[in-house]
Amino acid sequence: MDVIYVKWHNNYDFILGEMYKAQQYKEGWLLIDGQLYREECFKKS
């Protein structure tokens, strides 16, 4: 799925407003490039 990074997090090296490819890992977590990230920082597009 495509997600957009919308909420800044100090440990995430993403650019706000950019789109990324992600997979749903489990409730509240996304898998992006082999790493887990909090779903609350992203918006599904």
MDAnalysis code that builds the backbone (N, CA, C; Angstrom):
import MDAnalysis as mda
import numpy as np

u = mda.Universe.empty(135, n_residues=45, atom_resindex=np.repeat(np.arange(45), 3), trajectory=True)
u.add_TopologyAttr("name", ["N", "CA", "C"] * 45)
u.add_TopologyAttr("resid", np.arange(1, 46))
u.add_TopologyAttr("resname", ["MET", "ASP", "VAL", "ILE", "TYR", "VAL", "LYS", "TRP", "HIS", "ASN", "ASN", "TYR", "ASP", "PHE", "ILE", "LEU", "GLY", "GLU", "MET", "TYR", "LYS", "ALA", "GLN", "GLN", "TYR", "LYS", "GLU", "GLY", "TRP", "LEU", "LEU", "ILE", "ASP", "GLY", "GLN", "LEU", "TYR", "ARG", "GLU", "GLU", "CYS", "PHE", "LYS", "LYS", "SER"])
u.atoms.positions = np.array([
    [0.843, -1.177, 0.000],
    [0.000, 0.000, 0.000],
    [0.882, 1.232, 0.000],
    [0.361, 2.332, -0.461],
    [1.086, 3.593, -0.425],
    [0.649, 4.378, 0.806],
    [1.632, 4.953, 1.505],
    [1.346, 5.779, 2.676],
    [2.102, 7.094, 2.538],
    [1.577, 8.126, 3.183],
    [2.213, 9.444, 3.184],
    [2.630, 9.759, 4.618],
    [3.873, 10.184, 4.786],
    [4.414, 10.544, 6.098],
    [3.848, 11.901, 6.495],
    [3.023, 11.940, 7.554],
    [2.313, 13.170, 7.905],
    [2.622, 13.693, 9.306],
    [3.178, 12.871, 10.184],
    [3.445, 13.302, 11.566],
    [4.914, 13.051, 11.885],
    [5.672, 14.126, 12.162],
    [7.104, 14.026, 12.389],
    [7.409, 13.159, 13.608],
    [8.449, 12.347, 13.497],
    [8.944, 11.512, 14.598],
    [10.463, 11.635, 14.589],
    [11.073, 11.874, 15.745],
    [12.500, 12.174, 15.794],
    [13.410, 11.010, 15.386],
    [12.928, 9.786, 15.341],
    [13.753, 8.644, 14.954],
    [13.511, 8.168, 13.531],
    [12.651, 8.851, 12.793],
    [12.319, 8.411, 11.442],
    [12.998, 9.315, 10.415],
    [13.702, 8.712, 9.461],
    [14.396, 9.466, 8.414],
    [13.542, 9.575, 7.161],
    [12.335, 10.089, 7.317],
    [11.428, 10.290, 6.198],
    [11.219, 11.784, 5.988],
    [10.688, 12.146, 4.830],
    [10.387, 13.538, 4.518],
    [8.879, 13.729, 4.611],
    [8.449, 14.727, 5.400],
    [7.019, 14.992, 5.550],
    [6.376, 15.234, 4.194],
    [5.232, 14.620, 3.977],
    [4.485, 14.780, 2.738],
    [4.891, 13.831, 1.629],
    [5.959, 13.074, 1.815],
    [6.410, 12.128, 0.786],
    [5.658, 10.810, 0.896],
    [5.522, 10.125, -0.245],
    [4.815, 8.849, -0.301],
    [5.814, 7.687, -0.230],
    [5.450, 6.645, 0.505],
    [6.299, 5.467, 0.674],
    [5.471, 4.202, 0.504],
    [6.134, 3.120, 0.109],
    [5.491, 1.804, -0.003],
    [5.561, 1.125, 1.356],
    [4.444, 0.602, 1.831],
    [4.389, -0.025, 3.148],
    [3.497, -1.261, 3.105],
    [3.695, -2.109, 4.107],
    [2.822, -3.259, 4.323],
    [2.288, -3.178, 5.743],
    [1.046, -3.588, 5.930],
    [0.479, -3.654, 7.281],
    [1.158, -4.794, 8.016],
    [1.775, -4.510, 9.158],
    [2.467, -5.553, 9.919],
    [1.524, -6.150, 10.959],
    [1.026, -5.311, 11.838],
    [-0.012, -5.686, 12.790],
    [-0.681, -4.408, 13.255],
    [-1.620, -4.495, 14.140],
    [-2.376, -3.333, 14.605],
    [-1.446, -2.205, 15.058],
    [-1.496, -1.074, 14.334],
    [-0.719, 0.097, 14.719],
    [0.691, 0.170, 14.170],
    [1.103, -0.810, 13.379],
    [2.479, -0.846, 12.865],
    [2.517, -1.092, 11.365],
    [3.451, -0.417, 10.692],
    [3.673, -0.598, 9.265],
    [5.089, -1.095, 9.030],
    [5.253, -1.904, 8.011],
    [6.561, -2.410, 7.615],
    [6.997, -1.669, 6.356],
    [8.093, -0.899, 6.469],
    [8.626, -0.131, 5.352],
    [10.108, -0.449, 5.237],
    [10.520, -0.970, 4.092],
    [11.930, -1.322, 3.847],
    [12.514, -2.191, 4.950],
    [11.748, -3.154, 5.449],
    [12.242, -4.098, 6.437],
    [12.277, -3.583, 7.865],
    [11.764, -2.386, 8.104],
    [11.738, -1.804, 9.443],
    [10.297, -1.505, 9.849],
    [10.031, -1.537, 11.155],
    [8.695, -1.242, 11.668],
    [8.575, 0.224, 12.065],
    [7.434, 0.814, 11.717],
    [7.155, 2.206, 12.044],
    [5.727, 2.324, 12.554],
    [5.499, 3.306, 13.411],
    [4.157, 3.519, 13.966],
    [3.206, 4.033, 12.886],
    [2.057, 3.389, 12.805],
    [1.062, 3.751, 11.779],
    [0.539, 5.175, 11.984],
    [0.544, 5.677, 13.221],
    [0.000, 7.001, 13.513],
    [0.768, 8.127, 12.806],
    [1.983, 7.872, 12.354],
    [2.787, 8.886, 11.671],
    [2.524, 8.931, 10.163],
    [1.667, 8.046, 9.684],
    [1.412, 7.941, 8.252],
    [-0.080, 7.993, 7.958],
    [-0.407, 8.412, 6.727],
    [-1.784, 8.413, 6.253],
    [-1.823, 7.518, 5.013],
    [-2.766, 6.612, 4.974],
    [-2.917, 5.755, 3.793],
    [-3.448, 6.580, 2.641],
    [-2.845, 6.378, 1.470],
    [-3.290, 7.163, 0.312],
    [-4.092, 6.313, -0.651],
])
